[in-house]
Amino acid sequence: MGKTGSSERSRPAVPLEMTGPAVYAALADDDRHRFDEAFREALDEATATFDLEPLSEVVRRWWVASGGDPAVAEADRAAGADRPRVHPVNGSDHRTTMPFSDGRAVAVRFEEAFRHAAQEAAETLDHLPLRYLASGYAADEAADEREQRN
């Protein structure tokens, strides 16, 4: 028999993407539970504060622990420091634009969209849609502020 014995097949793979699903797949069974707990705790914090950096840090830390390149994680961390922060006021009518695959775009309440994306992240362990949503909202908010000043 070749080198593809059962012990080699059960060894986790190095994650290719810095995403929750890739990290989860790359972790050994006993670490998956710890990753899941840390991810959900950070997701709860993000849902309450709209701050995604702690959630991104959980994914980065576990990505490196599962075989990812620490230099790539550090570059993502540095890029995160430059990302605009979201500061919506709960209960307000802040809006963001949600694009559809057919090219349409619809303005929705940001808090609603964020909570929906957080629910999906809880199911999929994928935090990237939350990051994209927050980045788009922060860019819209900055554009609105510039428009009001002019």
N, C-alpha and C positions, 0 to 999 in steps of 0.2 A: 504494500500500500504506500502511496506517496505521502507528501508532507501535509496533506489536508485532513489530518486526523480530527476527531471530534473535539479535542481540546483546543485546536487552532480555530475551528469554526465558531466556538463559543466565545472567543476573545472579542471584546468590543472593538469597533473600528475607530480610527481617529476622525473626529468630526470635520467635515469639509466647510460647513457654514457656521457662523457664530449666531446660531438660532437655538431656541429652546428644544425643538424637536431633534435637531442634529446632536446637541449635547446629550439629551436623554438617551438617544440611540447608542451613543458612544460610551456611555457610562456602564460600569459593572452593576449588576442587579442591586447590590447593597448600597451603592451610592445614588441610585435613581431616587430612592425614597428621600434622601437628604436634599437632593437637588429640587425635587418636587416641593418639599416643605419650604425651602428658601425662596423658590420662585413664587409660590402662592403668598407667602408673607410679604414679599416685596410688591407683588401685584396688588394686594390689599392696601398697602401704603400708597401706591401710585394712584389707585382709584380714589383715595381720600384726599390726596394732595396735588394730583396731576403732575407730580415730579417723577419722571421715568428713569432718571439716572440710577437710583438704587436697584431697579429691576434690570436695567442693562448691565449693571455691575455684577449682579448674581450670574447672569448668563456668561459674561466675560470670564469671571473667576472659575466657573465650572467648565467652560470651554477650554481654558488653559489646563485645568486639572485632568481633563479627559484627553489631552494630547495636542491641543491647539498651541499655536506659536505665541509666546508671551509678547513679542514685539508687535504683532498684529493687534493683540488685545490692548496694548498700550496706545497704539495709534487710534483705535476706536475710542478709547477713554479720552484721549486728547480732543478728538472730533466732538465727543459728547460735551466737553467743556465749552465748545463754541456754539453748540446748538441753542437756539432761543428757548427760553423757559415759558411754560404756559401758566397763566395766572387768572383763569376765569373765576368769577364770583358765583358760588352756588346759587341756583335759583334765578340767575340772570338770563337774559335772552341772547347770550353770545352765540354767534353762528359760525359755522365752518362749511366749506364746500366739499361735498362728497361726490367724486367722479364715478361714473358708471362705465362699463366696458363698451357701451354703444356710443360713447362720446358725450352723453348728457351729463350735466352737473346739477346737483340740488343742494340748496342751503339748508342745513339742519342745525338744531341746537347742539352746541359742542359737547355739553355735559352728557347728553343722551348718546351721542355718537361715541364718546369716550367710554362710557359705561358698557355700551354694546360691544365695543372692541375689547374691553377688559374681560367680558364674559367669554368671548371667543378665545382670548389668550388663556383663560383658565382651562378651557377644554383642549386647546391645541398646544399649549406651552410656547406659542410663538408671540414674542413681544414686538416684532417689527411693525405690524400694522398700527400698533399704538404709537410707536415712534413716528411713523409717517403721518398719522393723523395729527399728532401734537406739533410736528414741524410745519405742516400745512396751516394749521390754525395760528401758530405764532407768526408765520409769514403774513397771513391775512390780517392779523391784529396789528402788526407793524405797518403794513400798507395803509390800514385805516387811520392810524395815528398820524402818519405822514400826510395823508389827505386832509385831515382835520386841521393840521398846522398851516397848510397852504391856503 
